[in-house]
Amino acid sequence: MSLNSISRSAEQGQHLASEQQPATSNMGTARKIVCFSDFDGTIFMQDTGHILFNAFGCGKEQRELLETQMKNGEKTFRDISEELWGSLDVPFEDGFKALEDGLVMDKDFKQFHEFCRNNNIPFNVISAGLKPVLRRVLDHFLGEEKSAGIDIVANDAVIDSRGSEWRPIWRHDTPLGHDKALSIDEYKTQAKLESEDGTIPMVVFIGDGISDLAAAGQSDVLFARRGLALEKHCIDNKIEHIPYDSFSDIQREIMRIAKIDQEKTKGQGLPAKFNPRANMWRRVSSKTAVPAFRAMTPQTEERAFLWPETFTRPGMRSVKTSA
């Protein structure tokens, strides 16, 4: 093979690698972007609860029976969740070992998270799972320092030291236990949005299942994992979305959209791509009437940033464990 052929092959390989792994450096765009993501089936390919229930609880067969009862309307999500979590009999550390062995993180999530950090994009998790479990998983797979920068909006839990009691502390007194749409309202109330220039952020949501629809409806850009329930629902109901196979697909699209927005708006006023329902300020016509906006990297697990049509005052809860 000639030197020229080798050189061309190397260049082609570098180009392919570049396409597969987009750069994580700062984009240099002005628009504020805020990112929200589901956890199970999105950041991780498996479901944390399923791994625990199958190994230390009621087992796969009973779990699937309960899920069928929920789909048939015989029981609510909260009903079956209490039964599933209540079936566990395993100390937290032993349960986590099964998660450590059984979970696989999306192959490009770490790179995407680094991209978010480098571009000052707050990344928040909204999940129907248990916060202590999700936090421990992120601490292990991502590292405690990086994990600490991710807010987790999920149900708290009481887990005794022997592991004989796993009891969810539900965020909401609803059939869902954690109503993601209501969480959006709660955290909008908590977020203090103060800016003199009236800049409007672009809201991104990443998910995989039907339970993500309520939160997804508040986003400007919706990513749905290819081949799963959320994508199918979007296709069937003609809901605008972007399918993805891994977080590198998401990163490329965010970079593309951000560059288009920079060209069209220079980061001022409305995003070039936006959902009119995503926040109340988009109904305001004059710059002087637009509330100020300030969105910083999340500093506590009880903060998230979304802009719903209406607001409710949240009841704050902290993570609880018992000795």
C-alpha positions in Angstrom: 0.0 0.0 0.0 1.3 3.4 -0.9 2.0 6.2 1.6 -0.8 8.2 0.0 -3.2 5.4 0.5 -2.2 5.0 4.1 -2.6 8.7 4.6 -6.1 8.7 3.0 -7.1 5.7 5.2 -5.9 7.4 8.3 -7.8 10.6 7.4 -10.9 8.6 6.7 -10.6 6.8 10.0 -10.1 10.1 11.9 -13.2 11.6 10.1 -15.3 8.5 11.1 -14.1 8.7 14.7 -15.0 12.4 14.7 -18.5 11.6 13.5 -18.9 8.9 16.1 -17.5 11.0 19.0 -18.4 14.7 18.8 -16.2 17.2 20.6 -17.1 18.0 24.2 -15.5 21.5 24.1 -17.5 24.7 24.6 -19.7 25.5 21.5 -19.3 29.3 21.9 -23.0 29.8 21.5 -25.0 32.3 23.6 -28.3 30.5 24.1 -28.9 29.0 27.6 -29.8 25.3 27.4 -31.3 23.3 30.2 -31.4 19.5 30.0 -33.7 17.0 31.7 -33.5 13.2 31.4 -35.2 10.1 32.5 -32.9 7.5 34.3 -33.9 3.9 33.7 -33.8 2.9 30.1 -32.3 6.3 29.2 -29.0 6.9 31.0 -28.8 3.2 31.8 -30.0 0.6 29.4 -31.7 -1.5 32.2 -34.2 -0.7 34.9 -32.8 -0.4 38.5 -36.0 -1.6 40.0 -36.4 -4.6 37.7 -32.9 -5.9 38.6 -33.6 -5.6 42.4 -37.2 -7.1 42.2 -36.1 -10.0 40.0 -33.1 -10.9 42.2 -34.2 -10.1 45.8 -38.0 -9.5 45.7 -41.1 -11.0 44.2 -39.3 -12.3 41.1 -39.7 -11.6 37.4 -43.0 -13.5 36.9 -44.8 -11.7 39.7 -43.4 -8.4 38.6 -44.7 -8.9 35.1 -48.1 -9.9 36.5 -48.3 -6.7 38.5 -47.3 -4.7 35.5 -50.1 -6.3 33.5 -52.6 -5.5 36.2 -51.5 -1.9 36.0 -51.8 -1.8 32.2 -55.3 -3.3 32.6 -56.3 -0.6 35.1 -56.7 -3.1 38.0 -54.0 -1.3 40.0 -52.2 2.0 39.9 -48.5 2.5 39.3 -48.2 3.5 42.9 -50.1 0.3 44.1 -47.8 -2.0 42.2 -44.7 0.0 43.1 -45.4 -0.3 46.8 -45.9 -4.1 46.4 -42.7 -4.4 44.4 -40.4 -2.4 46.7 -42.1 -4.0 49.7 -41.1 -7.4 48.4 -37.4 -6.7 48.7 -35.4 -8.3 51.4 -31.8 -7.3 50.9 -29.4 -4.9 52.6 -28.8 -1.8 50.5 -25.1 -2.6 49.8 -25.9 -6.2 48.6 -28.7 -4.7 46.4 -26.3 -2.2 45.0 -23.8 -4.9 44.2 -26.4 -6.5 41.9 -26.9 -3.1 40.3 -23.2 -2.6 39.8 -23.0 -6.0 38.1 -26.3 -5.7 36.1 -26.4 -2.1 34.9 -24.9 -0.8 31.6 -24.6 2.9 31.1 -25.3 4.3 27.7 -21.9 4.1 26.0 -21.8 7.8 25.3 -23.3 9.3 28.4 -20.1 10.2 30.1 -19.0 12.1 27.1 -22.3 13.9 26.9 -22.2 14.8 30.5 -18.7 16.3 30.0 -20.1 18.2 27.1 -22.9 19.6 29.4 -20.3 20.6 32.0 -18.1 22.4 29.5 -21.1 24.3 28.1 -22.7 25.2 31.4 -25.8 23.1 30.6 -27.5 22.1 33.8 -28.3 18.4 33.6 -31.2 17.1 35.8 -32.7 13.7 36.3 -36.5 13.2 36.7 -37.4 9.7 37.7 -40.1 7.5 39.2 -37.4 5.5 41.0 -35.9 5.9 44.4 -33.4 8.8 44.9 -31.0 7.0 47.2 -30.6 4.1 44.7 -30.2 6.5 41.7 -27.6 8.6 43.5 -25.5 5.7 44.5 -25.6 4.3 41.0 -24.5 7.7 39.6 -21.8 8.0 42.2 -20.3 4.6 41.2 -20.6 4.9 37.4 -19.9 8.6 37.0 -17.8 9.4 40.1 -19.0 11.3 43.2 -17.7 14.7 42.1 -19.5 14.6 38.7 -22.6 12.9 40.2 -22.9 15.7 42.7 -23.5 18.2 39.9 -26.6 16.3 38.7 -29.9 17.1 40.5 -32.1 14.0 41.0 -35.9 14.6 41.2 -37.3 11.3 42.4 -39.0 9.6 45.3 -37.3 9.4 48.6 -37.1 6.1 50.6 -36.8 4.5 53.9 -34.5 1.5 53.8 -33.6 -0.2 57.1 -30.1 -1.5 57.8 -31.1 -5.2 57.5 -32.8 -4.6 54.2 -36.1 -6.0 55.3 -38.0 -2.7 54.6 -37.8 -0.8 51.4 -40.5 1.9 51.6 -40.9 4.6 49.0 -41.7 8.1 50.3 -43.8 9.4 47.4 -43.3 12.9 46.2 -47.0 13.3 45.4 -50.3 11.9 46.7 -51.4 10.7 43.3 -51.8 7.3 41.6 -48.4 7.8 40.1 -46.6 8.6 43.4 -44.3 10.9 41.4 -46.1 13.0 38.9 -43.3 14.3 36.6 -45.5 17.0 35.2 -46.3 18.2 38.8 -42.6 18.1 39.6 -42.0 20.5 36.7 -44.5 22.9 38.3 -42.9 22.5 41.7 -39.4 23.2 40.5 -40.3 26.1 38.4 -41.6 27.7 41.5 -38.4 27.1 43.3 -36.1 28.3 40.5 -35.4 32.0 40.6 -35.2 33.2 37.1 -33.7 36.7 37.1 -32.0 38.3 34.1 -32.1 41.8 32.8 -31.9 40.9 29.2 -34.9 38.6 29.0 -33.1 35.7 27.5 -35.2 32.6 27.1 -33.6 29.2 27.6 -34.0 26.2 25.3 -35.4 23.2 27.2 -34.3 19.7 26.3 -35.9 16.4 27.5 -34.5 12.9 27.0 -36.6 9.8 27.6 -37.7 6.4 26.5 -41.1 5.5 28.0 -44.7 6.7 28.1 -44.2 7.9 31.7 -41.9 10.6 30.2 -44.7 12.2 28.2 -45.9 14.7 30.8 -42.4 16.2 31.3 -41.6 15.9 27.6 -44.6 18.1 26.7 -42.9 21.0 28.4 -39.7 20.8 26.3 -38.6 22.6 23.2 -36.6 19.6 22.0 -37.7 16.0 22.7 -35.4 13.1 22.3 -36.9 9.6 22.3 -34.9 6.4 22.4 -35.3 4.6 19.1 -37.5 1.5 19.1 -39.0 2.0 22.6 -42.4 3.1 23.8 -41.9 6.9 23.8 -40.8 6.9 20.2 -43.7 4.7 19.2 -46.2 7.0 21.0 -44.7 10.1 19.3 -44.9 8.5 15.9 -48.5 7.2 16.4 -49.6 10.7 17.7 -47.5 12.8 15.3 -45.5 14.4 18.2 -42.4 16.1 17.0 -39.3 14.3 18.4 -35.8 13.3 17.6 -34.9 9.5 17.8 -31.6 8.6 19.3 -29.6 5.4 19.8 -27.0 6.9 22.2 -26.1 10.1 23.9 -23.7 11.0 21.1 -26.7 11.3 18.8 -28.2 13.7 21.3 -25.0 15.7 21.6 -24.7 16.1 17.8 -28.3 17.3 17.5 -28.0 19.8 20.4 -24.8 21.2 18.8 -26.6 21.5 15.4 -29.6 23.2 16.9 -27.5 25.5 19.1 -25.5 26.7 16.0 -28.7 27.3 14.0 -30.1 29.3 17.0 -26.8 31.3 17.2 -27.0 32.2 13.5 -30.7 33.2 13.7 -31.0 34.8 17.1 -27.6 35.3 18.6 -29.1 33.9 21.8 -31.6 36.7 22.2 -35.3 36.4 22.7 -37.0 33.2 21.7 -35.0 30.1 20.7 -35.1 29.3 17.0 -36.6 26.0 18.0 -39.1 26.2 20.7 -42.4 24.8 22.0 -44.9 27.6 22.8 -46.2 25.6 25.7 -42.8 25.1 27.3 -42.9 28.3 29.3 -45.2 31.1 30.3 -42.8 33.9 29.3 -43.2 33.0 25.6 -46.6 34.6 25.7 -45.1 37.9 26.8 -44.8 40.3 23.9 -42.6 43.1 25.2 -39.0 42.8 26.3 -39.6 44.9 29.4 -42.4 42.6 30.5 -40.3 39.4 30.2 -39.3 38.2 33.7 -35.6 38.1 34.3 -33.8 34.8 33.9 -31.0 33.3 35.8 -30.2 29.6 35.4 -27.0 28.3 37.0 -25.6 24.8 37.3 -27.8 22.9 39.8 -26.5 23.1 43.4 -29.1 21.1 45.3 -31.2 18.0 44.6 -34.3 20.1 45.2 -33.9 22.4 42.2 -34.7 22.0 38.6 -35.6 24.4 35.8 -38.7 24.3 33.7 -41.3 26.8 32.8 -44.8 25.4 32.9 -48.2 27.0 32.3 -49.1 27.0 36.0 -47.3 26.7 39.3 -47.8 24.9 42.6 -45.9 25.5 45.8 -43.9 22.4 46.5 -43.7 20.5 49.8 -40.0 19.9 50.3 -38.8 16.4 51.4 -35.3 15.1 52.2 -33.9 11.7 51.6 -34.6 9.4 54.6 -32.9 6.3 55.7 -33.3 4.4 59.0 -30.7 2.6 60.9 
